[in-house]
Amino acid sequence: MGLFSGFKKYIASSDEKSKDSVCGMPVVKNEDFKSTFEGNSYYFCSISCKEEFDKKPGNFVEDE
């Protein structure tokens, strides 16, 4: 039995993953770093990216 045999690696499902709209980094969806704009949810890697988005969300959202 190995040293880490009791640990399980956590792998997020694709439903739990997103992309930070500010820096482009892949992120796991986290309610602490979430903003809503025009009915859509956006997730961030850090509070600083969330705050940057919250200042001017239109700068980071692509027109559909």
C-alpha positions as CSV (number, residue, x, y, z in Angstrom):
1,M,0.0,0.0,0.0
2,G,1.5,3.4,-1.0
3,L,1.7,6.5,1.0
4,F,-1.1,8.2,-0.9
5,S,-3.4,5.1,-1.3
6,G,-6.1,6.7,0.9
7,F,-6.4,9.8,-1.2
8,K,-8.7,10.0,-4.3
9,K,-7.9,12.5,-7.0
10,Y,-10.8,14.9,-7.6
11,I,-11.6,15.5,-11.2
12,A,-14.3,18.1,-12.0
13,S,-16.9,17.1,-14.6
14,S,-17.4,19.2,-17.7
15,D,-20.5,20.6,-16.1
16,E,-18.4,22.0,-13.2
17,K,-15.8,23.6,-15.5
18,S,-15.8,27.1,-17.0
19,K,-13.4,29.7,-18.4
20,D,-12.6,32.9,-16.6
21,S,-13.9,35.7,-18.9
22,V,-11.2,38.1,-17.7
23,C,-7.9,36.1,-17.9
24,G,-9.1,33.1,-20.0
25,M,-7.9,30.6,-17.4
26,P,-9.9,27.3,-17.1
27,V,-11.8,27.3,-13.7
28,V,-14.0,25.0,-11.7
29,K,-17.3,26.7,-11.0
30,N,-17.2,28.3,-7.6
31,E,-20.1,30.3,-6.1
32,D,-17.5,32.5,-4.3
33,F,-16.1,33.7,-7.6
34,K,-19.3,34.1,-9.6
35,S,-21.1,37.0,-11.2
36,T,-24.3,37.3,-13.1
37,F,-24.7,39.6,-16.2
38,E,-27.7,39.7,-18.5
39,G,-29.0,36.5,-17.0
40,N,-25.8,34.5,-17.5
41,S,-23.4,33.2,-14.9
42,Y,-19.7,33.9,-15.1
43,Y,-17.0,32.2,-13.0
44,F,-13.5,33.4,-12.2
45,C,-10.2,32.1,-10.9
46,S,-9.9,34.8,-8.2
47,I,-11.6,37.6,-6.5
48,S,-9.5,40.1,-8.5
49,C,-10.8,38.8,-11.8
50,K,-14.3,38.8,-10.5
51,E,-13.9,42.4,-9.3
52,E,-12.4,43.5,-12.7
53,F,-15.4,41.9,-14.5
54,D,-17.9,43.5,-12.1
55,K,-16.6,47.0,-12.9
56,K,-17.4,46.7,-16.7
57,P,-18.9,43.3,-17.6
58,G,-19.6,44.3,-21.1
59,N,-15.9,44.5,-21.8
60,F,-15.5,40.8,-21.2
61,V,-18.7,39.3,-22.7
62,E,-18.7,38.4,-26.4
63,D,-21.8,39.4,-28.4
64,E,-23.7,36.3,-29.5
